[in-house]
Amino acid sequence: MTPLKTASLALLFSVSALAGQDDAAMVRALLPSVRAQEADLSLRPDRATAPFAVPAVEELLRAPLFVPEMAGAEHDTASASLSDALRSAASSAGMTVSVSAPSKVKESNPPASIKDPALRRALKRLAEAAGLAKALLDAASSGLTPEEREQLASTVGAMARSEAPPSPPEAAFALAARFDAAAVAEAAAGLSQAAQAALPELENAAVRGSFKGRIRWKSPAGAVLLSGAGDHLYGEADLEGAAVVIDLGGRSRYTASPAAAGPGEVRLVVDLSPELSVESSLGGVGAGTFGIGLFIAPAGGSKSIHMEDGSLGAGLFGAGGAFVAGPLVANTGRFSMGAAAFGVGAFVLKGDRARLLSDLGSQGYGFSGGGALFALRGDGARVECGLRRPDGREALAFLSLCQGVGYGPRAFAAGGVGTAMVLGSTNSFRAGYMAQGMGYWHALGRMFVRGDANQLQGRRYAQGAGVHTALGLLSIEGRSNRTRVWGVGPAFGWDYGAGWLGVHGDDNEFASEWASARGDVNGHGFVAVVGDRNTLALAGAAAGALRRNAPSYGLAAALGAGNRLKTPDPDPWGAQAGFELDGTLEAPPAVWPEPVRGPFEEADSRRVLKAVLRAEALPARERLAAWLEVLADAGLESRVPLTLAERVLSDREEAPVLLPVLVTPERFDELVWARLLLSGGGRRGGRAAAAEASAAKGERRVVLAGLLSVFGSDAAEAARGLLMDPDWRVRRAAAHSMGRLLSRETGEEPGRLTLLAAAEQSCGKAPEEPLFAAFGAQSLGAYLQVLSVDPGLPRSALVSVFQAAQGQVLDRLPPGHGAARAFAAALAERGPESCAAYARSRAAGEALIAAAAESARGLLSDREPEVVQAAVTALAQMGRAEDARVLAGELGHPSSLVREAAAAGLGRMGAAGADAVREALASPSAAVRRLGALSAAQSSDAAVADSISAAFKDPDSSVRAAAVAGLFVMQEPLKPRRTAFLEQLKALAAGDDDAGVRAAAERAVAVFGGS
């Protein structure tokens, strides 16, 4: 990393731990095993614009191996006091103060009736600190009118709570840039520091009994309320307008929200009562919305807090902080217990046997512009979060966003930084989806556990998962800790995300049922274990993937004795070292709570139906825009969105022309639906999309260039016209679109021209079973796209194929799926004119290939590896034999992105790449021979795939290892041929001089059916 980058990370994470550096070094040592260098791991956050991104998080996305170093000594200091927690949360989100604090504030002397000099001094300092915080708060939001503040609070607040916003969010997020969250964070940290400094004098005054009764007086920041030792009840009238509330002990009961700050308000409550309860139908208890609310209850003793949303350290365009010494029983709603959006939120709990429950978006949840921290110092806690709101993705899904989550509304704005810290033993944490050290969309989520015999359970996207250009970390130090995940974690990186699991200690156990400790769809998963006898029953660990023709890596390393890992399949993009492999390891049984779905489904149904009915009277463009919004945000309602999609597909005239106009990169979920529906748009949709792409600028041009891939040959020519765009992202998207539209690929997922040829041959004929093998595995959009080539096709045919997908509208469908059969049935009903249309479309595509390939070859000298990779992929898809040696020349490219794409592309060219693959296998360079083995393994041609046999006898062990791993990624139709290599594999397992090759071959023999 450059010194500048290192400095920016130091600002974010303060101290770098040697343990974190060791974790990075252990993983770094595995990179040669997957033919990569550290620079190849960059997740390129500049691929998309992300307003409100945290600069240091963006740097980590470029260098994800540095993620563990953020742990440092921060967990020891951040939870020591509320002031430290607020400063840590603010700095994690990149907040630096840009407003100067006033040099003086008005004096605030307590009434003369307070005789104790030390108590008077403490009260005076607290009132003046509140005045200083008020001045900073006023400056932070001075550029916003009251109406604008209300708009921000309602719109962003709804999104932070995972609700549909009351109005389109574009205007609100534009206003958010005018709020100075850093100044508010600094004000809150300063006020909490003043309270911390005053605590000894307040405690001494309580012991001396130097004040009795209750007194209230005015200060520049608001009223100051002092209660002497004794039992006190605080209602709404008592707390109204009180900037500072001090209770010197006894028993306290609050029936209104203490330290709940609205716009322009500063609220500080310091309550020394060992017994304390708060019950209110509202949120609060150390919460600020365009205000600063701090609640400090430092005396050990029984505490009970029951509140709604926005409680216990919640900052929404403000700062919220709570420090409580327990034991504590707390039940809060959403956006609580350390939650922040365009602000800072921190909740520190010190004490044993806590019982904490929160609905959603809590316990260290950083939404856009927010830094949030949840810290527990104690033993025996039972903490649950996010086990109330069902999620529509599967039967046992709950949406959580809890326990160290950074989240941004993709692709609208970057997420914040959410941190959960646990310093203690025998604690239990449970959550559902998106939890326990998880980041989503240019965000960072992290969970630190320091202690013994703690238990963590999360359902999915949990425990060190980075999803959609984000980072997640689960860091554990201690003994006998246990974690359990259903899938997509721990240490899972998905779609330009990176996930980390760092373990330091002995006898810890980690378990998941699928998709863990791996990378996929351009993401990376990293595991580093230092200690003895740790057990990782992680299904799918130490594996990567090559999707979108780009490599994802899964790397796991251990240092110590007796560390066991569930035996992974050999993988070309995955590696492990230092573990004892054990194929018998399985995730132990877990109890997963079942959602109560009925009320939520009914609420979503009413909301969706209301939106649809409102849209019915609108003009076509506005109506279609409203429908897209419903499709993207239907929640648990599934019937209405599918019906809307069918209505759009039934529209031959307006929808294909209007949908490209409505495409916007900020509304990603709407874009996904628009892409699918435009697959049925035919030539009208293609022309409209090409016109929009030509006129668009910036990121919208990028999106539209990629959208061209769902149309026909005319769109391929339009994509070719964008290959010289000055924006590398447009060039990359256009090259990918051109390749997809002109793809002749065969194998498990035939390309568009191959599918068109199959449609042409089966047109007007009753479908026969072998036809479905020719179709291969396809997306629903591919079937709609081919059918739309026929201008006379009744729209009902598109709807029938859509319905046959049975809700799997965004998935890749296996051969013979119901949608494939509906596609074949629609073809069977077409007459000669339709059949001729399929033939003309295929011929038009074939006629474009020569010029398109020439243009793609021109991109091979592009300065951006991402563009070169797209060009290599396109050349491979077009499948010209004369381009095979051009691709072979890229096997030595400096970027693994290009090298791996070239290797896969040569294989997927089938017979056209055969000579180049065999030459690569015979190269004098072992690095090229490794890639040649992977080319053969990924080939769609049986003879080319069989040529991998030569690599099993290669003198270089890394080539032999690549060949064995390659058998595990063969294309589905050719996998039965793997048994032909059993004798060679048995020989390698029995006598290879490399232990890694022997182990991989032994695993291959077991998987492929050898005795």
C-alpha positions, 0 to 999 in steps of 0.5 A: 500500500502507498503511504497515503493509503496506510495513513488513511487506514490508520485514521480509521482504525488507530492501531494495527495489531500484530495478529492482524498483520500475521493473518494477512501474511498467512493468507498472502502466502497462499496466493501463488497456489491460485496463480495470483498476486495481492494486486489481483484481489482488488475489488475496484470500488470505482466500478460504481459511484457510491455517494457518502462512501467512507474513504478508508473503506474504499481503500480496504476494498482495493486491498482487502488483505488489510482488513484484519489489521483494523482490529488492533487494540481498539476493542480495549479502548472503544468500550472503556467509556461512552466518550471512547465509544462515540469517538471510535464509531465516528472515526470508523465512519471517516468523520473528521470535524469541519466546524470550529468549536466556539472559544467561549460559552456562556457561564452556567452557575447552579443555584445558590441552594446547592452548597457543595462546592465540588458538586457545583463545579461538576454541574457548572461544567456539565451545563457549559459542556451542553452549551458547547455541544448545542453550538456545534449541533446548531452549526452542523445543521445550519444549512437545512430548514426545519422542513428539510430536516423533517424530510430527511428524518422521515425518508432516511429514517424509514430506509434505515428501518427497512421500510419503504420511504414516504417519498422518493429518496433522491431529494433527501439524499441530496440534502443529506450532504449538507449535514455535518455529522462529524461536528455532531459526533465531536460534540457528543464525544466532548459532552460524554467526556465531560460527563465522564470527568464529572462522575467522581465528583457526582459520586462523591456528592451522592455518598456525602448526601450533600444534596437532597430533594429536586431542583431545576434551573435554566442554562443556555442549553436548556434546563438542568434538573438535579435529584438527590439520592432517593427514589424518583419518578420521571415523567414527560413533564419532568424531562421536557426541555431538560438539557442535563438531568442528574440523579444522585442515586436510589431507585429511578423509574422513567415513564418518558424517554430519557435523553431523547433529543429532537432537532436542535436539542441536547439531552444528557442524563446521568443517573447513579441509581443502581436500580433503574427502569425505563418503560415508554411507548416511544423510542429514546434513551440516549438517542438523537434525531438532529440532536444529541442524546446521551444516557449514562447509568454507571452504577452496577445494579438491576436495570430494565429498559423497554422502548420502541424504535430509536433507543439506546444509542441511536443517531439519525442525523445526530448522535445517540449514546448510552452507557449502562452498568448492569445486569440489564434486561432491555427490549427495543424496537428497530434502529437501536442499541448502537445504530446510526445513519448520517450520524453516530450511535454507541451503546456500551453495556458493562455487566453480567447476565444481560438479556437484550432483544431488539427487532431489527437494524440494531446492536452495531448497525451503520447505515449510510453516513453512519458509524455505529458501535455496540459493546458488551463487557461482561459474561453470561449475556443472552443477546438476540436481534432481528428475529421478528421480521420474516424475509421472503428468500426462504422459509426460515429467513428473518431480516436482521441487520444486527450485531456489527453490520454496515449497510447501504441501499444499493446502489443508491448510497454507500453504507456506513460502518457497524461494529459489535464488540464482545469482551467476556465469556459464556455469552450467546448471540443470535440473529438471522440474515445480514448479521454478526460482522457483515457489510453490504454495498460499500460498507464495513461490518465487523464483530470482535469477540474476546473471551471464552465459551461464547456462542454465535448463531446467524442464519445467512450473510453472517459472521464475516460476509462481504456482499456487493462491494463491501467488507465483513469481518468476524474476529475471535480471540479466546478458547472454546467459542462456538459459531453456527451459520446456515450459509453464506458465511463465515468468511464469504465474499460475494459480488466484489465483496470480501469476507474475513474470519480471523481466529486466535485461540484454542478449541474453537468450533465453527460450522456452516451447512453451505457457502462458507469461507469462499469467494464467488462472483468476483468476491473473496473469502479469507480465513486465518487461524492461529492456535491449536485444536480449532475445528472448522466444519465449514461446507464449501470452504477454501474454494473460489469460482470463475463466474462472469469469466473473472476469478474469485478466491477462497483462501484458508490458512492455519498456524498451530497443532490439530486445527481441523477443516472439513475436507474441501474439494480441490479448487482452481481458485481456492487453497488451504494450508496448515489444517488437518483435513477431515471429511467426517466433519459436519455442522451440528444440529441447530434450532432455527426459529420459525417466522410468524409470517401472516401479519407481515404478509398481510401488511405487505399485501395491503401496501403493494395493492394500494400502490398498484391501485394508485398507479392505475390512473396514471399515464403510461410512463408514470404507471410503469415507473410505479410498477417497477417500484412495486416490483423492487420493493414488494417484501413478502408479497409475491403474487402481485409483482408476478402479475405486474410483470406479466402485464408488462410482458403483454405490452408490445407497444409502450413498455419496450420503449419506456423501460429504457427511459426509466432505467437509472443506476441508483435504483438497482432492484428496479434495474434488475426487473427492467433488465428481465422485462426488456428481454422480451422487448424485441427490436423496439426495445433494442432501438430504444435502449441503444438511443438512450445509451447513446445519449446518456452520460456517466454511470447511466451510460454504463448501465445502458451499455450493459443492458444492450445484452438483452436484445438482438443483433441490432443491439450488438452493433450499438454496443460495438459503437460504444467500445471507444468510449472514454469511460473504461466502465462503458467500454467494459460493459459494451464489450460484454454485451457484444460478446453475449449477443454474438456468442456461439458458445456450446456446453452447459450454458449455450450462447445466444446464437447457439440458442437461436440455432436450436430455436430455428431447428425446432421451430414448428416441430413438436419438442423431443427430449434431446432438444432440452440438452441443446438448450442447456441451462439458461436464464428466463431472460434468454428464452424471452429474448430469443422468442422476441425475435419473432415480430409476430409472436403473441405476447401470451407466449412470453407470459406462458414462459414467464409463468412456467418459471414458477417464480424463479425469474432471476435464476439460471434454470437447469436443462428441461426446466418448465420454462424451457418446455414452455419455450419449446412449446411456443416454438412448436406453434410458430409457422414458417414466417416465425421460423424465418425470423429466427434464421434471419436473426442468427444470420445477422449475428453471424454476419457481424462477428468478423467486424465485432471480433476485430473491434474486440481485438483492438481492446486488448491493448487497453490500459484497463485490465477489466476492459481487456478481460471483457474483450478476451471474453467476447472473442472467446464467445464469438468462437473464431478459430483465428482468435484462439492464438490471440487469447493464448497470448494473454495467458501471460498477461500481468493481471490474473483477471485477464489470464484466467479469462483467457484460459477459460475462454480458450476452453469454452471455444470448444474445438476452435481452441483445441490447438491453442489448448494443446500448445499451452499444455506443452509450453516451456512455462509451467505457469502457462501449462497450469492455465492450459490444464484449466483451459482443457478442464473448462472446455465444452468439447470432449476431445479438448477436455480429454487433453487434460490427461497430459497434465497429470504427467507434467514434471511440475507439481503445480501443473498436476495439482491444477489438472486435478482441481480442474476436474472439479470444474468441468462443464456439466455435460462432460462431468461423466467423462471424469471417470476415464481419469480414475487410473491416473488419479489413483496413481497420483494418490498412491505415489506422487512426490507432492503431498498436496497432489496426493491429497487432491487426487485421493479426494478426486478418486473418492468423489468420482467413484473410484474404489 
